[in-house]
Amino acid sequence: SAEEGAPTSAETPLDALVAQLRQVLGHPAIDALAQGGGGSATGTPAAASPHDAPGQRLRTIMASVGDTVHMIPVETIVYLQASDKYVNVVTAEAEFLIREPLKELLPRLDPTRFAQVHRGTVVNLDEVVAAVRDERGRMLLKLRSRPTPLTVSRLYMHRFRPM
């Protein structure tokens, strides 16, 4: 008798890899890889999976670039920025476009780690080094992993006032 979890003769190496990825990532959206669908050329986030449990925190975003599906752990995200029908996922090393509205991603992100700072921008608070007011009164966030500061709209400035 075969051990539970051991590959059967009918199981392909791809099936075994998919099962291992499911276990490591804890996310059923990896099924799309097993079926040969990596999403669109611009990206398909894990949040789009119909298998996701409501209220579950997003741990990984899947973004397709050509034939490659990039698994982006949310803790590596510096910020998210809405761009037309897409969201630009910015990490310290790269940027990825995904087809998931920011308003659908935001509730799935950990509110102790991510905060909306503009209508179309959500920042990883662990990446914020300083909040600086410029000569025109605008508030800019200096980031640890990216050189370009993010603008904070007036609606969200209260989050960066000193205690």
C-alpha positions in Angstrom: 0.0 0.0 0.0 1.2 3.5 -0.9 2.0 6.0 1.9 -0.4 8.9 2.2 1.0 11.9 0.3 3.4 9.8 -1.7 3.2 10.2 -5.5 1.2 7.5 -7.2 2.1 6.1 -10.5 -0.6 8.2 -12.2 0.7 11.4 -10.6 3.1 13.5 -12.8 6.0 15.5 -11.4 4.0 18.6 -12.1 1.2 17.3 -9.9 3.7 16.7 -7.1 5.1 20.2 -7.6 1.7 21.8 -7.5 0.8 19.9 -4.3 4.1 21.0 -2.7 3.5 24.7 -3.7 -0.1 24.5 -2.3 1.4 23.3 1.0 4.1 25.9 1.1 2.0 28.8 0.0 -1.2 27.7 1.7 -3.1 29.0 -1.3 -5.5 27.1 -3.7 -5.1 29.6 -6.5 -2.0 27.7 -7.5 -4.5 25.3 -9.3 -4.3 27.7 -12.2 -0.7 26.7 -12.8 -1.6 23.0 -12.8 -4.2 23.6 -15.5 -1.7 25.5 -17.7 -3.3 28.9 -17.1 -0.8 31.4 -15.7 -3.2 34.3 -16.0 -3.1 37.2 -18.4 0.1 38.7 -19.7 -0.3 41.6 -17.3 -0.9 39.5 -14.2 -3.4 37.6 -12.1 -3.2 38.1 -8.4 -3.9 35.3 -5.9 -6.7 37.5 -4.5 -8.7 36.8 -7.7 -9.1 33.2 -6.8 -12.7 32.1 -6.3 -11.4 29.6 -3.7 -10.2 32.2 -1.3 -12.0 32.3 2.0 -13.7 35.6 2.8 -11.8 37.7 5.3 -8.6 35.7 4.7 -5.4 37.9 4.7 -3.6 38.0 1.5 -0.1 36.3 1.8 1.0 36.1 -1.8 0.2 38.0 -5.0 0.6 36.1 -8.3 1.6 38.2 -11.2 2.1 36.8 -14.7 4.8 38.2 -17.0 4.8 36.4 -20.3 5.0 32.7 -19.5 6.3 33.2 -15.9 4.1 33.5 -12.8 5.9 35.5 -10.1 4.9 34.7 -6.5 5.2 38.0 -4.6 5.0 37.7 -0.8 3.0 40.6 0.5 5.7 41.5 3.1 8.1 42.3 0.2 5.7 44.9 -1.3 6.9 48.5 -0.8 3.7 50.0 -2.1 0.7 49.4 -4.4 -0.4 52.1 -6.9 -3.6 52.1 -9.0 -3.1 52.7 -12.7 -6.2 52.7 -14.8 -7.6 49.1 -14.6 -4.4 47.7 -13.1 -2.4 47.9 -9.9 1.3 48.4 -10.0 2.9 46.2 -7.3 6.2 47.7 -6.3 8.9 45.8 -4.4 12.4 46.9 -3.7 13.7 45.1 -6.8 10.9 45.1 -9.3 7.4 46.3 -10.4 4.5 44.1 -11.6 1.1 45.0 -13.1 -1.8 43.0 -12.0 -5.4 43.1 -13.0 -7.1 43.5 -9.6 -8.7 46.7 -8.4 -7.0 48.3 -5.5 -10.3 48.6 -3.7 -10.6 44.7 -3.8 -7.0 44.2 -2.6 -7.0 46.7 0.3 -9.5 44.8 2.5 -7.4 41.6 2.1 -4.1 43.3 3.3 -3.1 43.4 6.9 -4.2 46.9 8.2 -1.4 46.9 10.8 1.1 46.7 7.9 -0.5 48.5 5.0 -2.2 51.9 4.9 -3.9 53.9 2.2 -2.1 57.2 1.8 -3.8 58.5 -1.4 -6.9 57.5 -3.4 -4.8 55.2 -5.5 -1.8 54.4 -3.3 -1.3 51.9 -0.4 2.0 51.8 1.4 3.7 49.1 3.5 4.2 51.0 6.8 7.4 49.0 7.5 8.9 50.8 4.5 8.2 54.3 5.7 11.3 56.0 7.0 10.0 59.6 7.4 7.0 61.8 6.6 8.2 65.2 5.5 6.2 68.4 4.6 7.5 70.3 1.5 7.4 74.0 1.0 3.9 73.8 -0.4 2.5 72.0 2.6 2.3 68.6 0.9 3.3 65.5 2.9 5.8 63.2 1.3 6.8 59.7 2.6 10.4 58.7 2.3 10.8 55.0 1.7 13.4 52.6 2.9 13.7 50.6 -0.4 12.7 53.1 -3.1 14.2 56.5 -3.9 11.0 58.2 -5.1 8.8 59.6 -2.2 5.1 59.0 -2.1 2.6 61.9 -1.8 0.1 61.7 1.1 -3.3 63.3 0.3 -4.9 65.6 2.9 -7.5 62.9 3.7 -4.7 60.6 5.1 -2.2 63.1 6.6 -3.6 62.4 10.1 -1.9 59.0 10.1 1.5 60.6 10.0 1.1 63.3 12.7 3.5 63.0 15.7 2.3 61.6 19.0 
